Amino acid sequence: MTARHCTLFLALSLCAGSVLAQPPHARGQAGHHQYQTTHNHSSSRVVIEEAVIRTILRDNHMYVGQVDSLPPGIRKNLARGKPLPPGIAKQLDSRLVAQLPHYPGYDWRRVGRDLVLIAVTTAVVEAILDNVF
């Protein structure tokens, strides 16, 4: 009987270990993409080089149309990690977008005088560059 109990205990231990094991790579890891060079590993956020982007926007200002500031009430609703309020974002000229850094799964939008990086699938704001236009 003791050998039977040992075998049963060993089998249950192995089953419990496999249940607690991590999922296979790329399954269940929402923050990881194959493009890890554009992500900060400590927070899994996109790393934005604001100075570089401001220079690109300054050098390509001719591709930006008329820019108006957002009303304060609407501006208050724009925040990182929250969904983009509907109807306030404007698409950028494709010639300008071609100059900006590309982050897979994200799009650049103009919101008033700000440049915003949003997740394509969820429209959640990833980054806001204030007063760049």
N, C-alpha and C positions, 0 to 999 in steps of 0.2 A: 504494500500500500504506500509506503514512503516513496518509492521510486515513481509511482503513478502521480503522487502529489507534486513531486519535484518537476516532473514533465509538464503537468498542468500549470504550475506556477511559472515555469520558463516560457511556455506558450503564451500565457496571458501577459507576461512582461514584454515580450516581443511585439504583441499586438498593441499594447498601450504605447510603446515607444514609437511605432509607426504612425499612430494617430497624432502624437505630439510633434512629429517631424514637420519641418517647413515644407510648404508647397513647392512643386517644381519651379525652376526659373521661368519668369514671365507669367506666372499664374498667381493671382492674389496679391500682386505687388503693384498697386495702382500708381504709385509715384515714380516707378522706374520705367524708363524707355530705352530703346536701343541707342539713343542719342545722349548718352550720359555726359558727354563733354560740355553740354550747355546747361547742366544742372549743378547746383550746389548740393553735394552729398549729405551735408548735415541737415538740410531742411527740405530737400527735394523741390526747391523753387527754381525757376528760371533765373539765371544770372544775367542781369542787364548792365551793360556798360553805358551809363547815362552820358558821360562826356563824349563818347564816340557818336552816339545817336544824336546828341545836340549839334555836333559838328556836321553830320550828314544833313540834318534838317536846315541848318543855316546855309550850307552850300547848295541846297536844292530848294530854296524858298520859292522859286518860280513855279513849282508844281503844287503849291498850296493856294487854295482859293481864299475867298473872304472868310475871316475868322471872327466869330462873335463869342463873347464870354457867356457861360451858362448862368441862368438865374441862380441866386444863392440856394433856394430850396431844392432845386434839381442837383446842383453841385454837391450838396450835402449827402445825397443818396449814392454818390459815386465813391466806392471804397474797394480796396483790395480784398479779395476773398469773397466778395458778394457778387451776385448776378448784375450784369450791366442793365441799368434801367432802360426799358424799351423806347425806341424812337429818338434817342439823343446822339447816337454814334453815327459818324459819317465815314464812308470809305475813303481811303487815300488814293491819290493818283497812282496808277500802276508803275510809272517811272520812278516815283518816290519809294514805293514799296520794294522795288527791285534793289534799291540802294541800302535799305534797312536790313539788319540782321534777321535771318529766318530761324524761327523756332518751330519745329514740327509740332503740329497740334494747336498752334496759336496763330492769331491774326492781329495786325495792327489796325487801330481805328482812331479817328480824331473825335474828341469829345470836347467841344468848346475850344479852349486854348491848350488843352492837354492831349498828350499822346497816350493811348491806352493799349495794353497787350491783353487780349482776351482768349480764353480757351474756346476753340471752335465748337466743340460738342455741347458745352454747358453754358457758354456766354458768361462765365465767371471771370472777373477781372483779376489778372495775374500781377500786373504792374501798371502804375500811373506815373508818367513823367509830366510834372506840373509846368504850366506856362512855357511850353516849347514852341508854340506858334504865335 
